[in-house]
Amino acid sequence: MSNPPSRPVPPRPEPPHTVELQVCTEATERLDRFLADQLALSRTQAGRLIADGAVAVNGEPARASRTLGRGDQVRVTLPEADPPRTLTPYPIPLTAVYEDDAILVLDKPAGLVVHPAPGHWDDTLLNALVARGTSLSSGAEGRPGIVHRLDKDTSGLMIVAKTDAVHRSLSRAMGQRRIERVYAALVWGHLKGPLDIDAAVARHPRDRKRMAVLATGRAARSHAEQVARFDTCDLVRVKLETGRTHQIRVHLAHVGHPVVGDAVYGGGGARRATGAQRSRARAVEAACPRQALHAAVLRFKHPETGEWSEFRSEWPSDLAPALEAAQADSGLLARPNQLDYLGFFK
């Protein structure tokens, strides 16, 4: 049996290079966690770099358990990239919003896992990129080109890096909060005003498939504000300052406004509504096939030209019936620009 096709392997790996990061937040976290987050590495990979003496904090070697504070300078010497693992092509159509020799901005559909993992080894976004013939940076092991991720059932905008230099630049920008990511979400209940949610997130102590707000977790910050108010729910704009696993879903549930259609953090869904509003809530929930969360805006400096770029993605068609049910506007489905119509991009 012949081996499955794989991504072309460059004839010569890039030489070792250094990445310099500066901590921009007040809260502290362990060095290995910081590196794993900022460089898209696993904790094991980050720990190996530290153990090998490839990481310095303020010019001095440091332990993996060292906590970091605002202003700390972290310097990482990365080794030569190993040849990438074989990725089997998975030919599904992808929507490219923008593409050049450095980056690809995609509008990811819901239901698509970003990178191979147990249960999804050959049918991910990365496999689709291979089938498309897209050049990809080395990236972290098993995640070439992936600068940031979206949950399987979250749709919207993502950046893919095509070269190692571009990947390093984008990872550094992400770590320094210079890539703006804004999400549209339909949430239960009504926000009383803009919310700054500063709550550490960690793996749930009893359910390893869930995340939770825990004092021992990693620092996480989100900013949410109401865009439109409906009978039983709000359309909100959420801006990420950090990017923890399930962060928006966990944070919104934590403040009492879980995402509509979220099977994990939904907090009872339509059952939260009472009286005459219960039937409207049930209609919204029935019209929502998944978590009503969409990455709608990306704003960043192009890693090669230095020019500011902004990309927008409208409310996806599979969630349009839920928005129509929430607003009780039979004409909303006919509009191709629902978020713009409701003032989301203002």
Secondary structure, DSSP 8 states (H G I E B T S, - for coil): ----------SS----EEEEEE---SS--BHHHHHHHHTT--HHHHHHHHHTT-EEETTEE--TT-B--TT-EEEEEE----------------EEEEE-SSEEEEEE-TT--SS-BTTBSSSSHHHHHHHHT------BTTBTTBSS---TT-EEEEEEESSHHHHHHHHHHHHTT-SEEEEEEEEES--SS-EEEE--EEE-SS-TT-EEE-TTSB--EEEEEEEEE-SSEEEEEEEESS--TTHHHHHHHHTT--BTT-TTT-TTGGGG--TTHHHHHHHHHHT--S--EEEEEEEEE-TTT--EEEEE----GGGHHHHHHHHT-TTGGG-S-HHHHTTTT-
